[in-house]
Amino acid sequence: MGFGETKSSSSYGKPPWIFKGSALYQLHLVKAETARTFIPKEFRLVEAFGYTLGGFFLANYDDSPAGVFDELVVVAGIVWNPPTSCAWAARVLVNSEEACHHGRKDVGLPSQVARFSKRITPVPRQRKGNFGGFLNRIGMGTTIHHSKDCMDVQVAEVVGQASADICSIKLITDVPTPRFNKWMGPSITMSLPSFSGQTEYNPNLLKYSCRITCRVRAVRPAKVSGPSPLKDRDCDLETTDFTPDEPVDNGRNLSISVLLSKPILALEFNCLDMQVEAPIIVSNDSTSSLRAA
């Protein structure tokens, strides 16, 4: 058949593993040469004009097998999986040791423990314009019936007793009045297939699927800044100089490059219910067909 089942750790229980909370899924144009550094040679990258579709998935889970935790998934790009395509994660950052262990061992993800620091500040309310008043009456405006908060999420990867700054993600969130809750967006159900594996913790090539039910709406893309002294610089981090006492992690630097790439669409997931199925092992015969596709 080309596929085989993997075994799961007992601490997470039997699959499917269910995660509930909220998330931001932001799509970026990522340089194909950057994405290829993460993706195994068995796969063909979905690309056009030197770019692929990557980005990040920033989630806050208030109910999961590992309890309450935050997650930042850096998506390197999309690979062919005829007749469709699958995402490939460049790095997964979580503030839970248990979630990190599960991601590495059971799902084959490049998971790392991280620290998430959040700060919320109010944004001055904008004045209503004539056209803005019309948009608000049909539920598409942002200047009336809404207050806004700015959430700054600082993410730092924990390395032993030290930590390394990854990024700062600045989100503008609308807080609708109760009678406008219906504008949180329609309820949808979708499946997000992904490949993973070939890591030091799980050498197998894996495929798994996330079945998501949520309320979804398009929002303003979050602003992502890199760690100092790279802050607010959209650059190729492979060429950046580091101090001699700071070990260079090229995978980390390239992941930051993905985060700093150009955003094209941001989707807010509310009332998120995500079911993750146990990964299956992809055989050599299957990967040969992927290369030929």
N, C-alpha and C positions, 0 to 999 in steps of 0.2 A: 504493500500500500504506500510505502514511502514515509510513513509517520509512525511514531510510537509514543506511548504515554510516559509522563514523568511522575515521580513520586513527590508528594508535598510533605513539608515539615509538620509535625503534630501540633506545634504551638498555634498555628493558624487555623487548624481544623480542616475539614474536607471542603474542596471547592464545590460550587463557585464561591469565591470570596467576595463579600458585599461591602461596599464603601458608600457612605452617605455624607452629603455636605454641599459645598458649592465650589465653583472653579471658574477660571478664566482660561480659554483656549485661544492663543494668539498665533496667527500664521505669519511667517516671515519669508522673504525671498533670501535664500541662503546660497552662497557661492558653491557651485558643484564641486570644485576642488577641495573646499573645506569639508563638505558632507562626505566625500569619498574617503577621507581619513578615518572615519568611524565605521563605514559600511564594509562588510566582508566582500571579498572579490567574487564570491558566488553570485552576487546580485548585480542587476543593472539598475542604475539610478534613473528615476524619472526626472528629466531635466529639459530645459529649453533656454537657448541663448546664454548658456553658462550658469544657469541658476536652477535650484530645486525648491520645493516647498517644505520648509521646516518651521521652527518656532518654539513655543513652549506651552506647557500645561501647568498652571499654578492652581493647586487645590488645597482646600481646608476641609478635612474630614472630621465630623463630630461624632461619627459612629463607624467603627471598622473593627476587623479582627485584632488590630494593634491599638485600639482605643482612639483617642483624639490625637491627630498629628497633621502637620503640613507637608506638602510635597511640591517640588518643582521638577518637572520632566523637561529636559532640553531635547527637542526633536531635531535630529541632524538633517533628515530629509525623507523622501518617499522612494521606495524601491518597487519594481515591477513584481506582481504576483498574479499572472494572468488568470482570469480576465480582469482583475482589478489591481490594486496596489496596497502596500502596507507601509506603516511608519517604522523608523528605526531611531531608538533613543540614544543620544550621545552621552547623557549623564542624567542620573536621577538623584535628587537631593531630598532627604527626609529628616525630620527632627525626632526620629524614633529608632532606637537600636533594633527593636524587634522587626519593624517594617524594613529596615535596611537589610537585615539578615535574610528575611523572607524574599525580598527582591533579588538579592544576589543568588541565593541557593535554589529557590523554587522557580523563579521566573527568568533567571539569567540576565537580570538587568545590571547595568553599571552603577549600582546604588552606592551612595556615600552619606554618612551622617552629617547633618548640617545644623546650623543655628538660624532660626527665623526671628527677626526682630521687627515688630510692627509699631508704626506710629500713625495716629489718625489726627488730621487737622481739618477744621471746617474751611470750605471754600466760599468766599463772598458771593451772595446771591446775585445773579445777573438781572438787569432790568428787562422788563417785558417789552418786546417790540410788536408792531402790528401783525407782521407775518408770523412771529413766534407765537402770538396768541392763537392764531388759526391752527398751527401745528399742535399746540397743547390740547385744543378741543378735540382733535382726532387721535390724541394719545402719542404723538411723535415728538412733541416739544421737550425742551429741557430747561425752560426759564420760568415756568409757573407751576405751582402745585408740587414742586420738587425742591428739596434742599440737597446740597452736595457735600460730600466729605472726600478728602484726599488721603488715601492710605499709602504710606511709604513702607515697603517690605524690603528689609535688608537681609540678604542671604549670605552666610559665611560657612564654608566647608570646614568641618572639624578634622584636623589632622593630628592624631595623637593628643598631646597636651596643648597644641597650638591650633590656630584657625587661619583660614585664608579667605579673604573677601571674594565673593563671586559676582554679585550684582546688587543693584538697588532697583526695585520695580515700583513705579509710582502709578497708582490707579485712582481714577476719579469715579466715585460711585454715586449714583442717584438714589435717593431715599424717597420713594413715592408715598403719597398720602394713601390711607387705606382704600379709598374708592378708586384708586388707580392701580391697585395690585394686579389687575388683569393684564397690565402692560408689561409685566415681567416677561412676557413672551409666550408663545404657544408651547404646549407640552409635546415633546417628541421622544421617539425611541430610535436609537441607531446603534450600529455595531462598528467598532474601531479595531480592525485587525492589525497586529504588529508582529514583527520578528524580533528576536533577542538571542542572547547566548554568546558563545565563543568568548567567554571571559575567564579570568583566573579562577573564579568560583564555580562556574558552570561551563565546561568546554563544549557542550552540545549546541547545535544550532536549533533554536526553538521558534515555535509560532504559537501565539495565543490571541484571544479575542476579548474585548471589553464591550459588554452590552450596557448602554447608557440610556436611562430614562431621566428627563429633566425638563425644566422650563428654560428656553433659550432665547436670547435676543442679542442683536449686534450692539456693541458699545464702542466708545472711543478707545483706540489702542493705548495700552499702558506705555509709559516712557521708561525705557531701560537704560541704566547707566552702569558702566563697568567700575571695577575697583580702582581706587587711587593708585598711581597717577594716571590711569587710563580713563578716568571718568569722562563720560560724554564724548568719547572719541570712537568713531566708527572706523576701526583700523584692523589690519591683519595682525593678530596678536602673536603670530609666529616670529615676527621680527622685533618684538619688544624686548628691551633689555631689563633684566632682573638683577637685584642685588645679589652678591655672592653668597650671602647667608640664607637666601630663600631658594629652596629646591624648585626646579622647573618641572611642572607637570604639563606636558604638551596637550594632553587630553583636556585638562581643565582650561587651558588657555584657548583652545579651539572651541570649547563649549561656550566660553564667554563671547567668542567671535560670533557664534550662532545667535546668542541672545542680543547682540548689538546690531544684527542685520536689520534690514528695512522691513517694518511691519506693514501688512496689507489688509488684515482683517482680524477683529477681535470679537469673540463670542463669549457671553457670560452665561454660565450654567447655574441655575438655581434649582432648589429641591432635587439635587443630584442623587440618583440611585445607580451605582455602577456595580455590575457583576463581572468579575474576572474569572474566566475559566482556566483550568489547569493547562499549562502549555503542553504541546506535543513536540516530539523530537522530529526534525526534518532530516530525511535520509540523504545520502549522496546522490541517489537517482533523482530525487526531487530538485536538488539544487542545480543539477546538470540541465534540467528542463527550464529552470529559471534563467540560466545564462543564455540558453538558446532562444528564449522568447523575444 
